[in-house]
Every structure is written in C-alpha cells, then in structure tokens.
Amino acid sequence: MTELTDILPTVAIQSMVKEARSTKQAVESNESQQRPFQIDGCHALRSSGEVVKMFYPKWYEAAEHTEVVPE
C-alpha cells in the first residue's frame, strides 16, 4: 500500500494534464460552447481576472467599477 502512495500523485497529475489538453484544444477550435468548470472556482480564475482574460477570452467578463464613498 505504501508503494502505491509514491506513484498516485504522478498518475493524478498525468490524468489532469490529459484533460487540460483536450479542454484547451476544444476551446481553441471553438467546439466548446459550455463555460469551463474551473472559471469562478477560485480567486485566481475569477471571470473578471487577468488569467481568464488571457487563457479564456471568450469567458472573460470585465469587472464592474464600484466607487468607494468615504464616510
């Protein structure tokens, strides 16, 4: 069992890379009409962020500018 714990992280990463490549190819070929699940899943991948703007321009949404009013 201990021997399996050494290779499981490698297998998990390789599986995710395969999925990421297929997602990237689908986005590039405009076959994907469904919003990627990871957008808005964390702060780094918020729909108004630079990462989404760079890698998923189709799904980028400019942030609403809110004015801060001092009290």
C-alpha positions as CSV (number, residue, x, y, z in Angstrom):
1,M,0.0,0.0,0.0
2,T,2.8,2.4,0.8
3,E,4.4,1.8,-2.6
4,L,1.2,3.0,-4.3
5,T,1.2,6.3,-2.4
6,D,4.5,7.1,-4.1
7,I,3.1,6.9,-7.7
8,L,-0.5,8.1,-7.1
9,P,0.3,11.8,-7.3
10,T,2.1,11.3,-10.6
11,V,-0.9,9.4,-12.0
12,A,-3.3,12.1,-10.8
13,I,-1.2,14.9,-12.5
14,Q,-0.9,13.0,-15.7
15,S,-4.7,12.4,-15.8
16,M,-5.4,16.1,-15.2
17,V,-2.9,17.2,-18.0
18,K,-4.6,15.0,-20.5
19,E,-8.0,16.6,-19.6
20,A,-6.5,20.1,-19.7
21,R,-5.0,19.5,-23.2
22,S,-8.4,18.3,-24.5
23,T,-10.1,21.2,-22.9
24,K,-7.6,23.6,-24.5
25,Q,-8.0,22.1,-27.9
26,A,-11.8,22.3,-27.7
27,V,-11.6,26.0,-26.7
28,E,-9.1,26.8,-29.4
29,S,-11.3,25.1,-32.1
30,N,-14.5,26.8,-30.7
31,E,-16.2,23.5,-30.3
32,S,-16.7,24.3,-26.6
33,Q,-19.9,26.2,-26.1
34,Q,-20.0,25.4,-22.4
35,R,-18.2,27.6,-19.9
36,P,-15.2,25.8,-18.4
37,F,-16.0,24.5,-14.9
38,Q,-12.9,26.0,-13.3
39,I,-13.9,29.6,-14.0
40,D,-15.0,31.4,-10.8
41,G,-13.9,28.3,-8.9
42,C,-11.2,30.3,-7.1
43,H,-9.9,33.8,-6.8
44,A,-7.2,33.2,-9.4
45,L,-9.7,32.1,-12.0
46,R,-12.4,34.7,-11.4
47,S,-14.2,35.6,-14.6
48,S,-13.0,39.2,-14.3
49,G,-9.4,38.3,-13.7
50,E,-6.3,38.5,-15.9
51,V,-5.8,34.7,-16.1
52,V,-9.3,34.2,-17.6
53,K,-8.7,37.2,-19.9
54,M,-5.5,35.6,-21.2
55,F,-6.5,32.0,-21.4
56,Y,-10.3,32.1,-21.8
57,P,-11.0,35.4,-23.5
58,K,-14.5,34.1,-24.6
59,W,-15.5,33.8,-21.0
60,Y,-13.9,37.0,-19.7
61,E,-16.2,39.5,-18.0
62,A,-15.0,42.9,-17.2
63,A,-15.4,43.8,-13.5
64,E,-18.0,46.4,-12.6
65,H,-16.3,49.5,-11.4
66,T,-17.6,50.4,-7.9
67,E,-16.9,53.8,-6.4
68,V,-15.9,53.8,-2.7
69,V,-17.6,56.6,-0.9
70,P,-15.8,57.7,2.3
71,E,-17.9,58.1,5.4
